[in-house]
Amino acid sequence: MGCFFSKRRKAEKESRPEGEEEQPKQYSWDQRKKVDPKEYMFSGLKDETVGRLPGKVAGQQFVIQDCENCNIYIFDHTAAITIDDCTNCIFFLGPVKGSVFFRNCRDCKCTLACQQFRMRDCRKLEVFLCCATQPIIESSTNIKFGCFQWYYPELAFQFKDAGLSIFNNTWSNIHDFTPVSGEFNWSLLPEDAVVQDYVPLPTTEELKAVRVSTEANRSLIPISRGQRQKSSDESCLVVLFAGDYTTANARKLIDEMVGKCFFLVQTKEVTMKSEDAQRVFKEKAPDFLPLLDKGPVIALEFNGDGVVEGCHLIVNEIFNGTKMFVSESKETAAGDVDGFYNFADIQMGI
């Protein structure tokens, strides 16, 4: 008894016109677009302004090396970026799903967003950073950090494609693998530092097509004070629960609080377990436990004299009917904040 498929192949061969050759089979992996590594690399450039427009990198890895006095803009999301042996360069790097690794670079200025940030054997770099995990430097000196401050229309979608949350930013929580006793290898940039003075907008016609804004009130990433010394002993924790308007509500609350001269210290977006809710929400936990099943929560810490009362007034006036947890009094606020962010640090792997 013959095989059905062998009979079918024989019939197809007999039906083929005489002299016509059999075409090779096409498989799905044959249809993939061939990747040219040169499209995802800047190497050996000097005195140039170069970049990639939105959609031109689309999640590939990127390499930058041996560049001098260049302005380099990657207006797209990538898998990972390594930057080696660059001097006196300016970088903007769109959201990076994995790591950004600087090695042996000197006198550079950067704005970037990533999951992991590493730096080794570098000197005199100024970095406006959004990083989901604790940034790490090693064998590096005179490194200064500020909070990411940038906007263009495609940026929010690129953050989603890279799997990054705009609320997970540990830009100032630096770990130095090689500290020197009595010296500081890193510091924070002045709070009033203007990002465009460090990383100017591109000047080439091609890159100017990207509608960039560096205004603080348009930044996609909420601008937080991070590890800077707090101006007050009074802090307030706000937790927003997952829903259709959670991100918009968080941004609106930040705008209102900052407009009242309170300070945004830090933000987190994490999945919260019931045991953590019991610890953070205390006697109010039963009211909020059912909301945890809807998805990750967004937590905001504000600081300033009168911040707890001020936050309650804004929430009651603008967000009436929206379920939020807000610290009840300044005496318990600090404990609430510490309780949540200690939990959040564990969840984020910091």
C-alpha positions in Angstrom: 0.0 0.0 0.0 1.5 3.3 -1.1 1.7 6.5 0.9 -1.0 9.1 0.1 1.5 12.0 0.1 4.0 10.1 -2.2 1.1 9.6 -4.7 0.2 13.3 -4.5 3.8 14.4 -5.2 4.0 12.0 -8.1 0.7 13.4 -9.5 2.0 17.0 -9.1 5.3 16.1 -10.9 3.4 14.5 -13.8 1.1 17.5 -14.2 4.1 19.9 -14.3 4.7 21.2 -17.9 7.7 19.6 -19.6 11.0 21.6 -19.1 9.7 23.5 -16.0 11.9 23.0 -13.0 10.6 22.3 -9.6 10.7 25.4 -7.4 12.4 25.1 -4.0 10.1 25.0 -1.0 9.6 28.3 0.9 9.6 28.2 4.7 8.5 30.9 7.2 12.0 31.6 8.2 13.0 32.2 4.6 10.4 35.1 4.5 12.0 37.0 7.4 13.7 40.3 6.5 17.4 40.0 6.6 19.0 42.1 9.3 22.0 44.2 8.3 24.0 44.9 11.5 25.3 48.1 9.9 21.8 49.5 10.2 22.0 49.2 13.9 25.4 50.6 14.5 27.2 53.9 14.7 31.0 53.4 14.6 34.0 55.6 14.1 32.1 58.8 13.6 33.5 62.3 14.2 31.9 65.7 14.2 28.5 64.3 13.0 24.8 64.5 14.0 23.2 61.2 13.2 20.2 59.2 14.4 17.3 56.8 13.8 13.7 57.9 13.4 10.7 56.3 15.1 10.1 52.8 13.6 13.6 52.4 12.1 15.0 50.3 14.9 11.9 48.5 16.1 13.3 46.6 19.0 16.7 45.5 17.6 20.0 45.7 19.5 22.1 48.8 18.8 25.9 49.4 19.0 27.6 52.8 19.3 31.4 52.8 19.4 34.5 54.9 18.8 32.6 58.1 18.2 34.0 61.6 18.9 32.2 65.0 19.2 29.0 63.5 17.8 25.3 64.1 18.5 23.4 60.8 18.4 19.6 60.4 18.6 17.8 57.0 18.7 14.1 58.0 18.5 12.9 54.4 18.8 12.7 51.5 21.2 15.6 48.9 21.2 16.4 45.6 22.8 19.8 46.7 24.3 22.4 49.3 23.6 26.2 49.3 24.2 28.2 52.5 24.0 32.0 52.0 23.9 35.0 54.3 23.7 33.1 57.5 22.9 34.4 61.0 23.7 32.6 64.4 23.9 29.3 63.0 22.5 25.6 63.8 23.2 23.1 60.9 23.2 19.4 60.6 23.3 18.3 56.9 23.6 14.6 56.0 23.4 13.2 53.2 25.6 15.5 50.2 25.9 13.9 46.9 26.9 17.1 45.5 28.4 20.3 47.2 29.4 22.3 50.3 28.4 26.0 49.8 29.0 28.5 52.6 28.8 32.2 51.5 28.7 35.3 53.7 28.6 33.5 56.9 27.6 34.6 60.5 28.5 32.9 63.9 28.6 29.4 62.8 27.3 25.9 64.0 28.0 22.9 61.7 27.8 19.2 61.4 28.1 17.9 57.8 28.1 15.3 55.3 29.4 16.0 51.6 30.1 15.4 48.6 32.2 19.0 48.3 33.4 21.8 50.9 33.4 25.5 50.0 33.7 28.6 52.1 33.5 32.2 51.0 33.7 35.5 52.9 33.3 33.9 56.2 32.4 34.7 59.7 33.4 32.6 62.9 33.5 29.3 61.8 32.2 26.0 63.7 32.8 22.9 61.5 32.5 19.2 62.3 32.6 17.9 58.9 33.4 14.8 56.8 33.6 15.7 53.3 34.9 13.4 50.6 36.2 16.1 49.0 38.3 18.9 50.3 40.4 21.5 52.1 38.2 25.1 50.7 38.6 28.4 52.4 38.1 31.9 50.8 38.3 35.4 52.2 38.2 33.9 55.5 37.1 34.3 59.1 38.3 32.5 62.5 38.2 29.2 61.0 37.0 26.1 63.2 37.5 22.5 62.1 37.3 19.2 63.9 36.7 15.6 62.7 36.1 14.6 61.9 32.5 12.7 64.8 30.9 11.7 64.4 27.3 8.6 64.1 25.1 7.7 63.3 21.5 4.4 61.8 20.2 5.7 58.2 19.7 7.4 57.9 23.0 4.5 56.5 25.1 4.0 53.7 22.6 7.7 53.0 22.5 7.7 52.6 26.3 4.9 50.0 26.0 6.8 48.2 23.3 9.9 48.1 25.5 7.8 46.8 28.5 8.7 49.8 30.6 6.4 51.7 33.0 6.7 55.5 33.1 6.2 55.3 36.9 9.1 52.9 37.6 12.1 55.2 37.7 15.0 54.8 40.2 17.2 57.4 38.5 18.8 58.6 41.7 19.3 55.4 43.6 22.8 54.7 42.3 24.9 51.7 43.4 28.7 52.2 43.1 30.5 48.9 42.9 33.9 50.6 43.5 33.4 53.4 46.1 36.5 55.3 47.3 36.6 56.2 51.0 36.2 60.0 51.4 35.3 60.5 47.8 32.1 60.6 45.7 32.2 59.1 42.3 28.7 60.3 41.5 26.3 63.1 42.4 23.0 64.6 41.4 22.7 67.4 38.9 21.2 70.7 40.2 17.5 70.4 40.6 17.0 73.4 38.3 19.2 71.9 35.5 17.7 72.5 32.1 17.9 69.2 30.1 18.2 71.1 26.7 21.3 72.8 28.0 22.9 69.3 28.2 21.2 67.4 25.4 20.0 69.9 22.8 17.4 69.1 20.2 18.7 67.7 16.9 19.5 70.2 14.1 19.4 68.0 10.9 16.3 68.3 8.8 15.7 64.6 9.0 15.7 64.4 12.8 13.9 67.7 13.3 10.9 66.0 11.9 10.5 64.4 15.3 8.3 66.8 17.4 10.4 66.9 20.6 9.7 68.9 23.7 11.9 69.1 26.8 9.5 71.2 28.8 9.0 69.9 32.3 5.2 70.0 32.1 5.2 67.9 28.9 7.7 65.2 30.0 6.3 61.7 29.6 8.2 60.6 32.7 6.9 62.3 36.0 9.8 64.4 37.2 10.6 63.3 40.7 13.1 64.5 43.4 14.4 61.0 44.1 17.1 60.8 46.7 17.4 64.5 47.2 16.9 65.8 50.8 13.3 66.3 51.6 12.1 69.8 52.3 9.7 68.7 55.0 9.2 66.0 57.6 5.7 65.5 56.3 5.1 63.0 53.4 2.0 61.6 51.9 1.4 58.2 50.1 -1.3 57.9 47.4 -2.1 54.5 45.8 -4.2 54.4 42.7 -5.8 51.1 41.6 -5.9 49.6 38.1 -8.6 51.0 35.8 -9.3 52.6 32.5 -8.1 56.0 33.7 -5.4 55.2 36.3 -2.5 56.6 34.4 -4.4 59.8 33.4 -5.6 60.2 37.0 -2.0 59.8 38.4 -0.7 62.4 35.9 -3.5 64.8 36.8 -2.9 64.3 40.6 0.8 65.0 40.1 0.1 68.2 38.1 -2.3 69.4 40.8 0.0 68.6 43.7 3.1 70.2 42.0 0.9 73.2 41.1 0.3 73.6 44.9 4.0 73.7 45.5 4.3 70.1 46.9 7.1 67.9 45.7 6.9 64.6 43.9 9.5 62.3 45.6 9.0 59.0 43.8 6.6 56.8 41.9 6.0 53.1 41.5 3.9 50.7 39.4 3.8 47.2 40.9 1.6 44.2 41.5 0.5 44.1 45.1 -0.3 41.0 47.1 -2.9 40.8 49.8 -0.3 40.4 52.6 1.4 43.5 51.4 -1.9 45.4 51.3 -2.5 44.4 54.9 0.8 45.9 55.9 0.5 49.1 54.0 -3.3 49.8 54.2 -3.6 48.5 57.8 -7.2 48.8 59.1 -8.4 50.0 55.6 -7.1 46.8 53.9 -10.5 45.2 53.5 -11.8 48.2 51.5 -9.0 47.8 49.0 -8.2 44.1 48.8 -10.8 43.4 46.0 -9.3 46.1 43.8 -5.9 44.4 43.7 -7.3 41.7 41.3 -7.7 44.4 38.6 -4.0 44.8 38.0 -0.9 46.7 39.1 -1.2 49.7 41.4 0.4 53.1 41.0 1.9 54.7 44.1 3.0 58.3 44.4 4.9 59.9 47.3 4.5 63.6 47.9 6.4 65.8 50.3 6.0 69.3 51.9 4.4 71.1 54.8 0.7 70.4 54.8 1.0 67.8 52.1 -1.4 65.3 53.7 -4.2 67.8 54.1 -3.5 69.3 50.7 -3.7 65.9 49.0 -7.0 65.0 50.6 -8.5 68.3 49.5 -7.4 67.7 45.9 -8.6 64.1 45.8 -12.0 65.0 47.3 -12.5 67.9 45.0 -11.2 66.5 41.7 -11.3 62.7 42.1 -14.6 62.3 44.0 -15.9 58.8 43.4 -12.5 57.4 42.4 -11.2 54.8 44.8 -7.7 55.8 46.1 -5.7 55.2 49.2 -4.4 58.4 50.8 -2.4 58.7 54.0 -4.7 59.9 56.8 -2.3 62.0 58.9 1.2 63.2 58.8 2.1 61.1 61.9 1.3 57.9 59.9 2.2 59.1 56.5 5.9 58.4 56.8 5.2 54.8 57.9 2.8 54.3 55.1 5.3 55.6 52.6 8.2 53.5 53.9 5.9 50.4 54.1 4.9 50.6 50.5 8.2 51.5 49.0 10.1 48.8 50.9 7.5 46.4 49.5 7.9 47.9 46.0 11.6 47.7 46.0 11.4 44.0 46.7 8.8 43.5 43.9 10.9 45.4 41.4 14.1 43.5 42.2 16.0 46.5 43.4 
